[in-house]
């Protein structure tokens, strides 16, 4: 009985951890939206949050890999790896995060969710364009990913072009308006959503390219936390250099409130340590597809916050489009899982018929 209770507990804990992770992500997104709306510069915000993340991640990465005794074919500081780390920092942090927060300033957290759910579809399209994936209309997994991509595009387009009626209309009294100014900010005026959506889609494209580069780096150097710490540092420095050229007002670099200090530290700690560590732990327990499957939970949290606290600016069209995008996301992921399962089965068949001995390697996330 105790063994069953323990097994049930360890089955529930990863689920609760991932759901909480998505809830914290949406919560921090709403806080960031509030800070940006009330005057925090997006470029400065990216610099400060990544500086905090790098400050924590660099020593933690060495502690994380302290007991590793793997001999690598090349050093982390070899020229090929350094060039890839430079690209990871530039594309994954400097470009993508600045585009993402600038897009957030023009839109809302639910638009961020929808464009983030476009990642598998964009990655699939990119893999076809780069000829990493062959067009095979006889393959059920390929057709599934095509259908999922179409659904994702429909959801993202609907999010941008169709609002629909408001979920709940608050009274527009002066007392309410005065109270509303003290609340967290969820959305911008809808006439800026298209620009925000395009910026967020561009950020998702950067993340897709970043994933491709990162996979190549991990194949050469499997201590992923060290790689993450160094490209985080590189991205922070490049973001700071870009911000100094773009931001003319030196006062923008001054942190004006305790709320901004809290938000910068919380975002840096969460993105630099907590999220990475929880995701790695869950993937080690449940497999590589466990973590991505919780991405649509962000829609539920964004819908709850939007309909509960910000009903006067939250529309049914946004909710419908977000759920359509979530369906597309899960469809593409399902097709990818089936494709990978088929490859594993073929590999096992080939290995079982081969006379070459199989050398086991220590799996690292």
Helices and strands as residue ranges (DSSP letters): H 2-37, H 42-64, H 79-89, I 90-95, H 96-106, H 109-116, H 119-129, H 140-161, H 174-180, G 190-192, H 193-220, H 224-246, G 250-253, H 258-269, I 270-274, H 275-286, H 288-292, H 297-309, G 311-313, H 316-353
